[in-house]
Amino acid sequence: MADLIELFTRASKLMRGAADAAYSRHGVRVGQNLVLELLWEEDGLAPGEIARRLGISTPTVVKMAGRMQATGLLTRQRDERDARLVRLYLTERGRSLRTAILDERRRLAERATARLSAQERRRLESALATMIANLEASTPDPASDRR
């Protein structure tokens, strides 16, 4: 099993580095692309909702949102019905990056799996989804760390 951990760690590190290089060409950092993807589907989410959907802590999203606001990707606005709640909205720049970021993601996936058959890709995706489910089932919820 140690080989699995070593291989997974190396693959993850290489994938993260390649993704960061690809996304940074558009002024987006790894992780920020995930927030953008959620907001492209449903603009105006609260940081807590984004955190829940991504399986990370709310303070992590708040910190990331601050950086994304500073680079012009999104704005933070108080909720009209509940002034205690902040919502995140894409700027025109944030909306305009959708095609570029999704194209970068697709090209990166193609590059990483170039020597795999379609069946091997499906098996890899299935195995990774199962690993995630196994680990999520045995790992505390990151959002509950801050309660």
N, C-alpha and C positions, 0 to 999 in steps of 0.2 A: 504493500500500500504506500510505502514511502515514495516509490517511484511516481505514483499517481499525484501525490501532493507536489512533488518537485516539478513534474511536467505541467500540471495545472498552474502552478505559481509562475513558471517561466512563460507559458502561453499567455496568461493573464497580464503579466507585466509587459510583454511585447505588444499585445493587443491594445493595452491602455496607452502605451507610448505612440503607437501608430495612429490611434484615434485622436490623441491630443494633437499630434502634428497635422492631421487632416482637418480637424475642426478649427484649430488655431489660425489656419489660413483665412478663416471667416470671422475671426475675433471671438470665437467660442471655445471654452475650455471643456475638457471631459467632465461629465456630470451636469454641466449647464445644458448640454444637448438633451438630457433627459427631462429637465424642467421645460425646455422649449417644446419638446414633443408633446408633453401633457397640455401645455397652454395652446398649442396649435389645434389640439382636439377640443379643448374646453377652456377658453380664455376666462380670466377672472377667478381662478382658484385661490383659496387661502393657503398660506404656507403649511399649515397643519394637514390639510387635505393632500397636498403634494407630498409631504413627508410620509403620510400613511400609504399612499399609492406606490412610492418608491422604496418603502421599507427603511427609511432613514429618520433621524431625529429632526424635529421642527427647528431647533436652533441651527442645524446645518443648512436647512433650506433658507432660513432668514439671512444667514451670513452670505450664502450664495446669491440670494436675491439682491442684496446690497451691492455685490460686485457686478451683477448683471445690470442693475439700474445705472451704476457708474459708467458702464460701457455702452449704455443706450439700447439695451435689449428689451427691457421691460420697465414698467412704472409700478409703484405701490400706491394704492388708494384705499382710503377708509371705506368700509362697507356702508352703503346708504341707510340700511335698516339697523345696523349694529356697529356703532362707531368704535367699539373695542376691537373689531375684526378688520384686518387688512387683507386686501385682495391684490393679486398680481395680474397685470395686464401687459400684453405684448405691445411694444412700440411698432411703428411701421418697419423699422430696421429688423426687429425680432421676427416679425411676420415674413419679411422678404427673404429670410435665410432658409426657409423651409426646404425648398427644392435643393439648394446647395448642400445642406447638412444631410438630408436623406440620401442624396447621391453619394456623398462621401461615405456614409455608413454602408450603403450597398456595395460600393467599390472595395471597401475594406473587408467586408464579409466575403466577397468574391476572391480577393487576394489571399485571405487567410485559409480559405477552403479550396483553393484552386486545384489541388491534386486529389481531392476527395470526389467520389462518385455522388450522384444525387442521393442514393440510398445511404451512403456513409454520412452525408450531411444531415439527413433526417435522423439517423441513429445518434449522431453527436448531439443534435438539438434535443432529442428525447432524453438522452443520458444526462445532459446538463440540467434540463428542467427537473428531472428526478433528483439530481444532487441538490438543487436549490430547495426543492420541497422537503427533502430529508433534513437539510440543515435548518430551514425555517421552522420545522416542527420541533426541533430540539434547541432552538436559540431564542432567548428572550426578545420581545418586541423592542426595537430601538426607541420607539416613541414613548414606551413606558419608563425608560431610563430617566426621563426628565420630570416625572410626576411627583 
